[in-house]
Every structure is written in structure tokens, then in C-alpha cells.
Amino acid sequence: MAGTAYNDVPENVLIHRVSTGDEQAFRMLFDRYRDNIYTTIYRITLLDWMAEEVLLDCFIKVWTKRAELPSVINFGGWLYTMAGRLSLNAIQDAARHRSLQLASASLLPDDHVPSGESLLDAKQYQAIVRKAVCSLSGRQRETWELIREQGLKRTEVAERLQISTETVKYHFELALKNVRAFVLAYLEGHSGLALFLVLKIFF
């Protein structure tokens, strides 16, 4: 079975072909899931470059584990679970790298052991972020709320606001930068761990 015929192949057959090393079938499987998996990853990482890296890593693992695919009962669920796990790992790796940078700059001493009083609870943190979002300009606030709070795709935001997807991307990245700066400024003087928690979320 060759060429465009792959477009009509049932998923279970396609997965079986991938498990045997069929590269054309793998490409078709990638095309079927790419956009939705990317959106899932982006909603977790909030960074284009990180989402793209995790997407590729996710499908590399699909290929390297191809012999196991016939035993996967729900391929879609399995793939989304793996994408979520890899996304969180990427965020943690970025946060770990950032924390090491802070430690080398003596902002987060290696021997720092925070007390319970130094931790921000969820409500306090959410209130700070809300203040940051309220401080954004109109378009930045709109794109933040639609993407981060309502979970819309950039294409959906572009359609709703009647602007291009590139303009949505521009405003959202500015919003992310400004919210991050606001929160970091607000937490200046707080514990190193509180700062680390913010960096873990935003970087």
C-alpha cells in the first residue's frame, strides 16, 4: 500500500505498520497527531521552542518504542500521557538549569533551607499573578486570558480577535514576559525557594 492510500488506513493498521518499521506509516501517524499534540505541549510549556523540542522528542520515543506499539490499547491516550510527562520534564529541566544559574550568582545558596513561612500558598500566588495580568495592556491581557485561562488555540484567538496568529503569538509572548517580570519584582526579598517556584513555572 503506497502513496496517498495511507490517508485511508485505519489507525490500528497504521500503528501495526509503524511497529514493523514502516517509515511512511510513521510519517502519516505523525501528521495525524502533530497539531493536537503540539497544542497540548504548548499549553503546558507556554514556549514555542520548548513545545517544538518536546513534540519531536515525543515522536522519537514513538519510533524507538515502535515494537511495543501493538500492545498499546489506546494509542491516543498513551501518546497524550507521554507528551504531558515529557512537557513537565522539560519544564523541570529548564527550572533546574535556571536554579543553578541563580545559585552561582548567590541568589539561591546551596545550603539554603527555607522555613514553612517562606512558602507562598496557592491563593497568594494566584492573587499575585492576577495583579500582574490586570496590569497588562489590552491585547496582551486578552491573549493571556484566552490562551492561558480559557485554553484556546492561537488560531481560535486570532479568529475571535480578528488578528493574525503571528500577532497573537507576539502579544502572548509579551504578556508572558511582563507577567513574569511583575511576579519576580513582587517577590523581590522573598525566600530563594519562592523565587525558584516562580522561575520553575515561567521559564
Secondary structure in CASP SS format (residue, H / E / C, confidence):
PFRMAT SS
TARGET T0000
AUTHOR 0000-0000-0000
METHOD secondary structure of the structure
MODEL  1
M C 1.00
A C 1.00
G H 1.00
T H 1.00
A H 1.00
Y H 1.00
N H 1.00
D H 1.00
V C 1.00
P C 1.00
E H 1.00
N H 1.00
V H 1.00
L H 1.00
I H 1.00
H H 1.00
R H 1.00
V H 1.00
S H 1.00
T C 1.00
G C 1.00
D C 1.00
E H 1.00
Q H 1.00
A H 1.00
F H 1.00
R H 1.00
M H 1.00
L H 1.00
F H 1.00
D H 1.00
R H 1.00
Y H 1.00
R H 1.00
D H 1.00
N H 1.00
I H 1.00
Y H 1.00
T H 1.00
T H 1.00
I H 1.00
Y H 1.00
R H 1.00
I H 1.00
T H 1.00
L C 1.00
L C 1.00
D H 1.00
W H 1.00
M H 1.00
A H 1.00
E H 1.00
E H 1.00
V H 1.00
L H 1.00
L H 1.00
D H 1.00
C H 1.00
F H 1.00
I H 1.00
K H 1.00
V H 1.00
W H 1.00
T H 1.00
K C 1.00
R H 1.00
A H 1.00
E H 1.00
L H 1.00
P H 1.00
S H 1.00
V C 1.00
I C 1.00
N C 1.00
F H 1.00
G H 1.00
G H 1.00
W H 1.00
L H 1.00
Y H 1.00
T H 1.00
M H 1.00
A H 1.00
G H 1.00
R H 1.00
L H 1.00
S H 1.00
L H 1.00
N H 1.00
A H 1.00
I H 1.00
Q H 1.00
D H 1.00
A H 1.00
A H 1.00
R H 1.00
H H 1.00
R H 1.00
S H 1.00
L H 1.00
Q H 1.00
L H 1.00
A H 1.00
S H 1.00
A C 1.00
S C 1.00
L C 1.00
L C 1.00
P C 1.00
D C 1.00
D C 1.00
H C 1.00
V C 1.00
P C 1.00
S C 1.00
G H 1.00
E H 1.00
S H 1.00
L C 1.00
L C 1.00
D C 1.00
A H 1.00
K H 1.00
Q H 1.00
Y H 1.00
Q H 1.00
A H 1.00
I H 1.00
V H 1.00
R H 1.00
K H 1.00
A H 1.00
V H 1.00
C H 1.00
S C 1.00
L C 1.00
S C 1.00
G H 1.00
R H 1.00
Q H 1.00
R H 1.00
E H 1.00
T H 1.00
W H 1.00
E H 1.00
L H 1.00
I H 1.00
R H 1.00
E H 1.00
Q C 1.00
G C 1.00
L C 1.00
K C 1.00
R H 1.00
T H 1.00
E H 1.00
V H 1.00
A H 1.00
E H 1.00
R H 1.00
L H 1.00
Q C 1.00
I C 1.00
S C 1.00
T H 1.00
E H 1.00
T H 1.00
V H 1.00
K H 1.00
Y H 1.00
H H 1.00
F H 1.00
E H 1.00
L H 1.00
A H 1.00
L H 1.00
K H 1.00
N H 1.00
V H 1.00
R H 1.00
A H 1.00
F H 1.00
V H 1.00
L H 1.00
A H 1.00
Y H 1.00
L C 1.00
E C 1.00
G C 1.00
H C 1.00
S C 1.00
G H 1.00
L H 1.00
A H 1.00
L H 1.00
F H 1.00
L H 1.00
V H 1.00
L H 1.00
K H 1.00
I H 1.00
F H 1.00
F C 1.00
END
